Amino acid sequence: MTDTKDTANIESWQDFLIQQGALITGGLVTSFGETPTDYPELKATLTDLGDLGVLALEGTDSKRFLQGQSTSDTAQLRANIVLPGAVCNAKGRMLSSYHAIEPETDKLLLIMHRPLVDKTINNLGKYAAFFKTSLNNASDNYRLLGISGGDCESVLETHFDGIPTAVNQLCITENYLLLRTSPRQFLVLVKAALAEQLWQKLAISFTPTGIAYWQLQSIRAGQARVQSETIEQFVPQMLNLQVTGAVNFKKGCYTGQEIVARMQYLGKLKRRTYRVILKNATPPQVATEIYDSANNKLVGSVLSAASADESSCEMLAVLHEEQATASSFIINSETVAVDIAELPYSFISP
């Protein structure tokens, strides 16, 4: 639970962002004056990712403990590795998805949707009691900044001594952690006390934007994640996690492993994540239901959505495989023309 001091720290950070020109709605930075019309011209951007939080595991058994709960092979974590993964219930439905890093020995940080941090701690706490590890919500100890855009890599090189050269690589310094999550996206995890100074330094070269621009880049990268609205709704393969490095089918058992493996090897998966372009539409909310326009049959659910320009938006949605060539959907009781767009990865089985 957030105490008074933590709340004051968050408010101080948001006050700082407002002074930099941020518009904040519902606790998230929605704009620095830009609109979707400006998106095609943005090349290197800086975003406050207030929707992300940090779950910290500390203790000598932390990696061993997480190994028994995660879809990924925690033994692969190294000082320069980012390991995506997910935590499932006994039925293989995801409680959370995350990026894990090991900033120092016997300490792990899991970056996930902020509202899921405490829920994940509550779900895993009963198992942690048997290991030398502690689980804590460390979200208020850090600020998470997103760097994205076509020119972001070259601009980053002017600010940092070293940057990750491949997706899921990590650079560690005393004051910040720099993660590469997609070809055109980097996450900066900085200590809260140093965030204002780093923001001002980066804002000289990067264009500050609201969170929607970052979400658009994540959609185009096919980076689906569990949010509080979609907890326990999907098995990992429905979010394409088996092809983005978040599921290891050769590791030992973990909670939900039998269901996840059966889904993979028996070939019964009929739903997965698709990237969809919606024409002349506004972004639907997470978990909005999607219906077939031909017979009004429920065929999917929205994972994330963001405006792409002045008239269209893009979304990641879990859809039935029969919708792979759809040209329209019914969303929020309106028929919307759509294109099913390509994702930047293939679906080759491991």
C-alpha positions as CSV (number, residue, x, y, z in Angstrom):
1,M,0.0,0.0,0.0
2,T,1.3,3.5,-0.9
3,D,2.0,5.6,2.2
4,T,1.8,9.3,2.6
5,K,5.5,9.8,1.7
6,D,5.2,7.8,-1.5
7,T,2.2,9.7,-2.5
8,A,4.0,13.0,-2.0
9,N,7.0,11.7,-4.1
10,I,4.7,10.8,-6.9
11,E,2.9,14.2,-6.7
12,S,6.3,16.0,-6.7
13,W,7.3,14.1,-9.9
14,Q,4.0,14.9,-11.6
15,D,4.3,18.6,-10.6
16,F,7.8,18.6,-12.2
17,L,6.3,17.1,-15.4
18,I,3.6,19.7,-15.5
19,Q,6.2,22.4,-15.3
20,Q,7.8,20.8,-18.3
21,G,4.5,21.1,-20.2
22,A,2.8,17.8,-19.5
23,L,-0.9,17.3,-19.5
24,I,-1.8,14.7,-16.9
25,T,-5.1,12.8,-16.9
26,G,-5.9,10.0,-14.5
27,G,-2.4,10.0,-13.2
28,L,-0.8,9.5,-16.6
29,V,0.9,11.9,-18.9
30,T,-1.3,12.1,-22.0
31,S,0.4,14.9,-23.9
32,F,3.1,17.6,-24.1
33,G,0.9,19.5,-26.6
34,E,1.4,17.0,-29.4
35,T,-1.6,15.4,-31.2
36,P,-1.8,12.2,-33.3
37,T,-1.4,14.4,-36.4
38,D,2.2,15.0,-35.2
39,Y,3.0,11.3,-34.8
40,P,4.3,10.6,-38.3
41,E,7.0,13.4,-37.9
42,L,8.3,12.3,-34.5
43,K,11.8,10.6,-34.7
44,A,13.2,10.4,-31.1
45,T,10.8,10.8,-28.2
46,L,10.8,10.7,-24.4
47,T,7.8,9.5,-22.4
48,D,7.0,9.1,-18.7
49,L,5.7,5.5,-18.3
50,G,3.6,6.0,-15.2
51,D,1.5,2.9,-16.0
52,L,4.5,0.7,-15.3
53,G,5.6,-0.5,-11.8
54,V,8.4,-2.6,-10.3
55,L,8.2,-5.8,-8.2
56,A,11.5,-6.4,-6.4
57,L,12.7,-9.8,-5.3
58,E,15.6,-9.9,-2.9
59,G,17.4,-12.8,-1.2
60,T,19.6,-15.7,-2.1
61,D,16.7,-17.9,-3.4
62,S,15.1,-15.2,-5.6
63,K,16.0,-16.7,-8.9
64,R,15.2,-20.3,-7.8
65,F,11.8,-19.1,-6.5
66,L,10.9,-17.3,-9.7
67,Q,12.0,-20.3,-11.7
68,G,9.1,-22.3,-10.2
69,Q,6.5,-19.6,-11.1
70,S,7.6,-18.1,-14.4
71,T,7.1,-19.2,-18.0
72,S,10.7,-18.2,-18.8
73,D,13.9,-19.8,-17.7
74,T,15.1,-17.6,-14.9
75,A,18.5,-19.4,-14.9
76,Q,19.2,-17.4,-18.1
77,L,19.2,-14.1,-16.3
78,R,22.6,-12.3,-16.5
79,A,23.8,-8.8,-15.9
80,N,23.3,-7.8,-19.5
81,I,20.1,-9.8,-20.2
82,V,16.4,-8.7,-20.1
83,L,14.2,-11.8,-19.6
84,P,10.5,-11.4,-20.6
85,G,8.1,-13.8,-18.8
86,A,4.7,-14.3,-17.3
87,V,3.2,-15.7,-14.1
88,C,0.2,-18.0,-14.5
89,N,-2.5,-19.5,-12.3
90,A,-3.0,-23.3,-12.2
91,K,-5.1,-23.2,-15.3
92,G,-2.4,-21.5,-17.3
93,R,-4.1,-18.1,-17.4
94,M,-1.7,-15.2,-16.9
95,L,-1.7,-13.2,-13.7
96,S,0.9,-10.8,-15.0
97,S,3.5,-10.5,-17.7
98,Y,6.8,-8.7,-17.2
99,H,10.4,-7.9,-18.1
100,A,12.9,-9.3,-15.5
101,I,16.4,-7.9,-14.9
102,E,19.1,-8.7,-12.4
103,P,20.8,-5.4,-11.4
104,E,22.9,-7.0,-8.7
105,T,23.4,-10.4,-7.1
106,D,20.4,-11.9,-5.3
107,K,18.1,-9.1,-6.5
108,L,15.6,-9.2,-9.4
109,L,13.3,-6.4,-10.7
110,L,10.2,-7.3,-12.6
111,I,8.7,-4.5,-14.7
112,M,5.0,-4.9,-15.3
113,H,1.7,-3.0,-15.4
114,R,1.7,-1.0,-12.2
115,P,-1.7,-2.1,-10.9
116,L,-0.6,-5.7,-11.1
117,V,2.5,-5.4,-8.8
118,D,0.6,-5.8,-5.5
119,K,-1.7,-8.4,-7.0
120,T,1.3,-10.5,-8.2
121,I,2.9,-10.2,-4.7
122,N,-0.4,-11.4,-3.1
123,N,-0.6,-14.3,-5.6
124,L,3.0,-15.4,-5.1
125,G,3.4,-14.7,-1.4
126,K,2.2,-18.1,-0.3
127,Y,5.0,-19.8,-2.3
128,A,7.7,-17.3,-1.3
129,A,7.4,-18.3,2.4
130,F,9.4,-21.5,1.6
131,F,12.4,-19.6,0.0
132,K,15.0,-17.1,1.1
133,T,13.4,-14.2,-0.8
134,S,11.2,-11.2,-0.2
135,L,8.7,-9.6,-2.5
136,N,8.2,-5.9,-2.4
137,N,6.5,-3.2,-4.4
138,A,9.4,-1.0,-5.4
139,S,7.5,1.1,-7.9
140,D,8.0,4.4,-6.0
141,N,11.7,3.9,-5.8
142,Y,12.1,4.4,-9.5
143,R,10.8,6.4,-12.5
144,L,10.4,4.6,-15.8
145,L,11.0,6.5,-19.0
146,G,10.4,5.4,-22.5
147,I,12.7,6.2,-25.4
148,S,11.2,5.5,-28.9
149,G,11.2,6.5,-32.5
150,G,13.1,5.8,-35.7
151,D,16.1,7.9,-34.7
152,C,16.1,7.1,-30.9
153,E,19.2,4.8,-31.0
154,S,21.5,7.4,-32.6
155,V,20.3,10.1,-30.3
156,L,20.7,7.8,-27.2
157,E,24.4,7.2,-28.2
158,T,25.1,10.9,-27.6
159,H,23.8,10.6,-24.0
160,F,25.0,7.3,-22.7
161,D,28.4,5.6,-22.8
162,G,26.9,2.3,-23.9
163,I,23.4,1.3,-25.1
164,P,21.9,-2.2,-25.7
165,T,22.5,-3.2,-29.3
166,A,19.9,-6.0,-29.4
167,V,16.4,-6.5,-28.1
168,N,16.3,-7.8,-24.5
169,Q,19.7,-6.6,-23.7
170,L,20.5,-4.4,-20.7
171,C,23.1,-1.8,-19.7
172,I,23.7,-1.2,-16.0
173,T,25.2,1.9,-14.4
174,E,25.1,3.1,-10.8
175,N,22.1,5.4,-11.3
176,Y,20.1,4.0,-14.2
177,L,19.3,0.8,-16.1
178,L,18.8,1.0,-19.8
179,L,16.7,-1.8,-21.5
180,R,16.0,-2.5,-25.1
181,T,12.5,-3.9,-25.5
182,S,12.0,-3.6,-29.3
183,P,14.1,-2.4,-32.2
184,R,12.8,1.2,-31.7
185,Q,12.1,1.2,-28.0
186,F,14.2,1.6,-24.9
187,L,13.2,1.7,-21.2
188,V,15.2,3.7,-18.7
189,L,14.8,2.7,-15.1
190,V,16.2,5.6,-13.0
191,K,16.3,6.1,-9.3
192,A,13.5,8.5,-8.3
193,A,15.8,11.1,-6.7
194,L,17.7,11.4,-10.0
195,A,14.8,11.4,-12.4
196,E,14.2,15.1,-12.8
197,Q,17.9,15.7,-13.6
198,L,17.9,12.9,-16.2
199,W,14.6,14.1,-17.8
200,Q,16.0,17.6,-18.3
201,K,19.2,16.2,-19.8
202,L,17.3,13.9,-22.3
203,A,14.6,16.5,-23.1
204,I,17.3,18.6,-24.9
205,S,17.5,16.0,-27.6
206,F,14.3,14.0,-27.4
207,T,10.7,15.3,-28.0
208,P,8.6,14.7,-24.8
209,T,5.3,12.9,-25.6
210,G,2.3,11.5,-23.9
211,I,2.0,7.8,-23.2
212,A,-0.2,7.2,-26.3
213,Y,2.8,7.6,-28.7
214,W,4.8,4.9,-26.7
215,Q,1.7,2.6,-26.8
216,L,1.6,3.0,-30.6
217,Q,5.2,1.9,-30.9
218,S,4.5,-1.1,-28.6
219,I,1.6,-2.1,-30.8
220,R,3.7,-1.9,-33.9
221,A,6.3,-4.0,-32.2
222,G,3.7,-6.6,-31.3
223,Q,4.5,-6.2,-27.6
224,A,1.3,-7.4,-25.9
225,R,1.1,-7.5,-22.1
226,V,-1.3,-8.4,-19.3
227,Q,-3.1,-5.5,-17.7
228,S,-5.4,-5.3,-14.7
229,E,-8.4,-5.5,-17.1
230,T,-7.2,-8.7,-18.6
231,I,-5.8,-10.6,-15.6
232,E,-6.4,-14.4,-15.8
233,Q,-8.1,-14.2,-19.2
234,F,-5.4,-15.5,-21.5
235,V,-2.7,-18.3,-21.7
236,P,0.7,-16.9,-22.8
237,Q,0.4,-18.1,-26.4
238,M,-2.7,-15.9,-26.9
239,L,-0.4,-12.9,-26.4
240,N,2.3,-14.4,-28.7
241,L,4.7,-14.7,-25.8
242,Q,6.0,-18.0,-27.2
243,V,7.6,-16.1,-30.1
244,T,8.8,-13.0,-28.2
245,G,11.1,-15.0,-25.8
246,A,8.8,-15.1,-22.8
247,V,8.0,-18.8,-22.7
248,N,10.6,-21.6,-22.4
249,F,9.3,-25.1,-23.2
250,K,12.5,-26.8,-22.1
251,K,12.6,-25.6,-18.5
252,G,11.2,-27.5,-15.5
253,C,7.7,-27.2,-14.0
254,Y,6.0,-24.0,-13.0
255,T,2.5,-23.1,-12.0
256,G,0.3,-23.6,-15.1
257,Q,3.1,-25.3,-17.1
258,E,1.1,-28.4,-18.1
259,I,-1.7,-26.3,-19.6
260,V,0.8,-24.0,-21.5
261,A,2.7,-27.0,-22.8
262,R,-0.4,-28.9,-23.9
263,M,-1.6,-25.8,-25.8
264,Q,1.7,-25.6,-27.6
265,Y,2.2,-29.2,-28.6
266,L,-1.3,-30.4,-29.2
267,G,-2.0,-27.5,-31.6
268,K,-5.3,-26.5,-30.1
269,L,-4.6,-22.7,-30.0
270,K,-7.4,-21.0,-32.0
271,R,-6.8,-17.4,-30.7
272,R,-3.7,-15.2,-30.8
273,T,-2.7,-11.6,-30.8
274,Y,-3.1,-9.6,-34.1
275,R,-2.2,-6.1,-35.0
276,V,-5.3,-4.3,-36.4
277,I,-5.6,-0.9,-38.0
278,L,-8.9,0.8,-37.5
279,K,-10.0,3.4,-40.1
280,N,-11.8,6.5,-39.0
281,A,-12.1,5.3,-35.4
282,T,-11.0,6.3,-31.9
283,P,-9.0,3.9,-29.8
284,P,-11.2,1.4,-27.9
285,Q,-10.5,0.7,-24.2
286,V,-8.6,-2.3,-23.0
287,A,-10.8,-5.4,-22.7
288,T,-13.4,-4.0,-25.1
289,E,-15.2,-6.9,-26.8
290,I,-14.9,-7.3,-30.6
291,Y,-17.7,-8.8,-32.7
292,D,-17.8,-10.3,-36.2
293,S,-19.6,-7.8,-38.4
294,A,-21.3,-10.5,-40.4
295,N,-23.2,-12.2,-37.7
296,N,-22.5,-10.2,-34.5
297,K,-20.6,-13.1,-33.0
298,L,-18.0,-12.4,-30.2
299,V,-14.6,-13.0,-31.8
300,G,-12.0,-11.2,-29.7
301,S,-10.9,-8.6,-27.1
302,V,-8.8,-5.5,-27.1
303,L,-5.3,-5.7,-25.4
304,S,-4.2,-2.1,-26.2
305,A,-5.0,0.7,-28.6
306,A,-3.7,4.1,-29.6
307,S,-4.2,6.7,-32.3
308,A,-1.9,6.5,-35.3
309,D,-2.8,9.8,-37.0
310,E,-5.6,12.3,-37.2
311,S,-8.2,9.7,-38.4
312,S,-7.0,6.1,-37.7
313,C,-5.8,4.1,-34.7
314,E,-4.1,0.8,-34.2
315,M,-4.6,-2.0,-31.7
316,L,-3.4,-5.3,-30.5
317,A,-6.3,-7.7,-30.0
318,V,-6.7,-11.4,-29.2
319,L,-8.8,-12.7,-32.1
320,H,-10.0,-16.1,-33.3
321,E,-7.9,-17.4,-36.2
322,E,-10.9,-17.1,-38.5
323,Q,-10.7,-13.3,-38.3
324,A,-7.2,-13.2,-39.8
325,T,-8.6,-11.7,-43.1
326,A,-11.4,-9.6,-41.6
327,S,-12.2,-6.3,-43.2
328,S,-14.5,-5.0,-40.5
329,F,-15.5,-5.5,-36.9
330,I,-18.3,-4.3,-34.6
331,I,-16.7,-2.4,-31.7
332,N,-18.7,-0.5,-29.1
333,S,-21.8,-1.2,-31.2
334,E,-20.3,0.5,-34.3
335,T,-19.1,-1.2,-37.5
336,V,-15.5,-0.2,-38.1
337,A,-13.5,-0.9,-41.3
338,V,-10.1,-2.6,-40.4
339,D,-6.9,-3.9,-41.9
340,I,-5.1,-6.8,-40.3
341,A,-1.5,-5.7,-40.3
342,E,1.8,-7.6,-40.1
343,L,3.7,-8.2,-36.9
344,P,7.5,-8.0,-36.8
345,Y,8.0,-11.6,-35.9
346,S,7.2,-15.0,-37.2
347,F,5.2,-17.9,-35.6
348,I,7.7,-20.7,-36.0
349,S,7.3,-23.3,-33.3
350,P,10.3,-23.8,-30.9
